[in-house]
Amino acid sequence: MSTIGIIRIKNAIFYGYHGVHSSEQNSGGRFEVDVELHCDISEATVTDSLNSTIDYEQVYNFLKNLITERKFYLIESLASKIAQGLIEKFDKVQKVIVKVRKPSPPVGGVVDCVEVELEVKKD
């Protein structure tokens, strides 16, 4: 019997240099990320060991490195790289849902944020 669990990281906040405008690429801005990791946690429920599950500190560090060290024009591309990277890096992950938000985007008006959500399943 397998126990499928969802590990969530909500509203991880980073400063990155993503956007189509040169001001966004040069000055940067705040980005918010939510991640859902769907995985078999059966072993972890028995062993109570970090080695039996997904270490969310490693997930956070993966997010931080990708978002702060690379530049993307589109948050769609950023979200895709996050999802693909998590599926590849963490064997236990079967499905990932990623949300990337850009607060106060430069759209010529007042907008709280723009958000992209995508879902990737392991083949």
Secondary structure, 3 states (H helix, E strand, C coil): CCCEEEEEEEEEEEEECCCCCHHHHHHCEEEEEEEEEEEECHHHHHHCCHHHCCCHHHHHHHHHHHHHHCCCCCHHHHHHHHHHHHHHHCCCEEEEEEEEEEECCCCCCCCCEEEEEEEEECC
